[in-house]
Amino acid sequence: MTVPSHRVGEMSWNAWGDPAHATALPESVRGLIADVLGVGLTAAPRVAEADLAVPPGALPPAARAALAAAVGDGHVDTGAAARVRHAGGKSTPDLLRRRAGDVSHAPDAVVRPGGHDEVAAVLAVCEEHHVAVVPFGGGTSVVGGVEPLRGGRAAVIALDLRRLDRLLAVDTVSRTATLQAGLRTPEAEELLAAHGFTLGHQPQSYEYATLGGYAATRSAGQSSAGYGRFDAMVLGLRAATPRGTLDLGRAPGSAAGPDLRQLLLGSEGVLGVITEVTVRVRPVPREQRDEAWSFPDFATGTAALRALAQSGARPTLVRLSDEAETFVSAALSGARATGGCLAVVAHEGEPEHVAAVRALSAAALRAAGGTELGAEPVAQWRHSRYAGPYLRDALLDAGVLAETLETAATWSALPALRTAVTDALTGALSTGGNPPVVTCHVSHVYPEGASLYFTVAAAGGDDPRGRWAAAKRAASDAIAACGATITHHHAVGADHAPWMAAEVGELGLEVLRAVKGVLDPAGVLNPGKLVPERA
Amino acid sequence: MTVPSHRVGEMSWNAWGDPAHATALPESVRGLIADVLGVGLTAAPRVAEADLAVPPGALPPAARAALAAAVGDGHVDTGAAARVRHAGGKSTPDLLRRRAGDVSHAPDAVVRPGGHDEVAAVLAVCEEHHVAVVPFGGGTSVVGGVEPLRGGRAAVIALDLRRLDRLLAVDTVSRTATLQAGLRTPEAEELLAAHGFTLGHQPQSYEYATLGGYAATRSAGQSSAGYGRFDAMVLGLRAATPRGTLDLGRAPGSAAGPDLRQLLLGSEGVLGVITEVTVRVRPVPREQRDEAWSFPDFATGTAALRALAQSGARPTLVRLSDEAETFVSAALSGARATGGCLAVVAHEGEPEHVAAVRALSAAALRAAGGTELGAEPVAQWRHSRYAGPYLRDALLDAGVLAETLETAATWSALPALRTAVTDALTGALSTGGNPPVVTCHVSHVYPEGASLYFTVAAAGGDDPRGRWAAAKRAASDAIAACGATITHHHAVGADHAPWMAAEVGELGLEVLRAVKGVLDPAGVLNPGKLVPERA
């Protein structure tokens, strides 16, 4: 089998995921939110799709004809429904705008190539006709990465990679697989499972995000402790650019100069369109053991995770919620609040390996002040691991501003970083003496440091987008001032581009611009993302 | 303490390492070589340093004055002794040339800056005065990486980083250290040991190679299974370029665009001069357990190493010699030849972790057909682990052509790769019906593949450099045809540059040229290395 038997459907145009899975705000949470935020909840209705004023598409007829010649007429879609569904990503500002009925930025067409060569042909057409191209995988970006900006051109297309959905090769000896970029994770997992393999990559966007998107944005999955970040899984990749094809990665280790794969990983459609990835795969684990741990406070829990990450006995999954997130999660699941901080831990693999590593890691966690709670809290976490974005829609429906952001730093820098970001968000979003709810967790650990992931809920007020823009700016400035990275796994997109100079320096930006100048001299690829305009 | 108490001395100008450690060819080996290669051994004397015709330095007086202003007059050395000692690296062709008295390529001066700012100042002077700059660390390159090519300019200097020898910072919580680029490994280890840490990086060039050189060439150490490649250890780096300073790496994981560290890692002094690295360090291990294993043949041993690399129970050190190398190593050490293939394995770390991993890995090796031989063969290997280059000098003294080369590929590609390279070397170096001795080992393993390292000994004949050039070309063509990487850890330098188009494509080369155009627009940095001229 080379294509999946079951296809993941399209997401709702103005909310996360499958409309059938939309959830109402639990009564317990309604009361909690109103008490804590000090505001009455209000209904914030969405404009219906039938009432949208979709601007007419501006794709020049000659460009449309050339695109149709490249991919087939049926795969160039200028209809309103498709264009609205490619009008941006899934950040809270994205959703607030579309909920309010603003689809003025919808692309002029949605083009669906059938393979690498057709992607290359589309890029050639767009270069010739001065049409901007926004590569579109699952559409799950929360940083403005798929915002259809025109970059001064007459028109923009969404390059939907949905049809690149084949498993091209499996090497069972070397444990690698070559897959096309448009595969959703459940589809890829189905194809790999037929060979006994798994990717082990489970970000919160698991059900919709694509393999090409993971590579283009340096995604990290919830089991990154065991399976690694997605960029670390990529042995090879193929990318189409307006100036030709790049085939990169010839060995699992190489000293043949700079690693050019690492230029395409994280390139977010600005340098080329990743069409295939050759990734490390692992046997479907024969055993999975879950165990939750409780720590008296976040500092103790963080030190315990550090001990694990720095030992040779790393679990497959390990994440730690702070006191506030532990409390809110318990309230959401109806579980008894236990106080302290909850960590979920899981081990996967061969039974004898799981047993050995589990014994070592449990001893380390116990020595670091942890108390084992058994498997049940992990089961609860697994049950709702992909549900957060649906809950956000329910909060937005109730007039609450809810969003997340994330960063990473060395272990020694984490405490000050957490304080600075929390203070920035609190300062920007307090209203009438009531601070926002800011929770934090550690979800990706390394020997040298970890990521911090913040979830924020605040009263929406009259201008929730404006309020969030100010809060995001304050938090991002705090991250930069701490010397941390502006993003650990959400990528740059349009939203983080202003902080890229802090990240890599002005000279680093010039390097990126020079690379783009070679691969996309006309500048049609995903304008306005990743690399800011020259100051 | 921030500087080492003991300094590593300079290497011999026409041989490897410390002249006091030079070795004569053991009688047993003399007989063996003569028998196998079918040629009588001849004395191949070296031209004495006093008899060298060192060309006069061509550094323009204005450039010399500006360099003296940048680093201090005492650190601009135009004397013959220093220039001869920076006339190239330590490949067999390098040594054959210098042994024959050819130092026509010696640089026009050796400049020794005292820190990052002085490096930057030197680059500015060289750009202004059109002087080529060859960054020089330990001088251990075996691929022509420190060959002082002028690239069409009037003069070339060796930029010796010897004085950048400080430990700048240690973060004991995050287990990172920031070190200057000119530190030799034993010096860095002394500084780190004072804080209880080690790098764990032990390539064969351990005693002389520098940290900056490791980063610039993507070195891999003998314990790469446990400590990782050097490029994987680098969290951050600082590089001086003619267009400014790059400070890269803000977190252990990031999605902030392409990873520009990975452009400087492996850049071999062509894009900038790495002056500082922030690296992962590990506690000095409390336990080390050595164990050798025997396998009936190389295919069985390779499959066993693959099982280890793909399990979660990876040793710190694991390498496997083929039948020929196993035989030769035994002959060299005077040990009883056991037949089959020898693997050396070691585990380092906390005692309980070592015990757990050792039990799992021993079970895997036994199940894969291995027989445990105890610790003694590993002790023998440790005793001579850095001695290979001294033995090569003894072989060259006896008129034998001896050299090494290496590559890497996926596990499934290794058997055909080994055959193709062996056949290429054998075809090129057979004389009078006598084939060369070609041995092979696996010294770096990954879940997806491994490196192959070949050692060759052949009759030198009248034109050993010409013979090696032909053999190297044939082997490199075979590597490229197999889809393997042209180098796993020796880097590109001048010698592998012709195969870079096969490695990254012509478009990949254009990307590298564009990056160089931004960072070194005048093209003064290490001309003729890494990126070939446009076809």
Interface residues (C-beta under 8 A of the other chain):
Chain A: D171 V173 S174 R175 T176 T217 R218 S219 A220 S224 R229 D231 L235 T241 R243 G244 T245 L246 D247 L248 R250 A251 P252 G253 S254 A255 A256 G257 P258 D259 L260 R261 Q262 L263 L264 L265 G266 S267 E268 L271 R280 R306 Q310 S311 G312 A313 G349 E350 E352 H353 A356 V357 A359 L360 A363 T407 A408 A409 T410 W411 S412 A413 H444 Y446 P447 E448 G449 A450 S451 G483 A484 T485 I486 T487 H488 H489 H490 A491 V492 H496 M500 E503 V504 G505 E506 L507 G508 E510 V511 L512 R513 A514 V515 G517 V518 L519 L530 V531
Chain B: D171 V173 S174 R175 T176 T217 R218 S219 A220 S224 R229 D231 L235 T241 R243 G244 T245 L246 D247 L248 R250 A251 P252 G253 S254 A255 A256 G257 P258 D259 L260 R261 Q262 L263 L264 L265 G266 S267 E268 L271 R280 R306 Q310 S311 G312 A313 G349 E350 E352 H353 A356 V357 A359 L360 A363 T407 A408 A409 T410 W411 S412 A413 H444 Y446 P447 E448 G449 A450 S451 G483 A484 T485 I486 T487 H488 H489 H490 A491 V492 H496 M500 E503 V504 G505 E506 L507 G508 E510 V511 L512 R513 A514 V515 G517 V518 L519 L530 V531
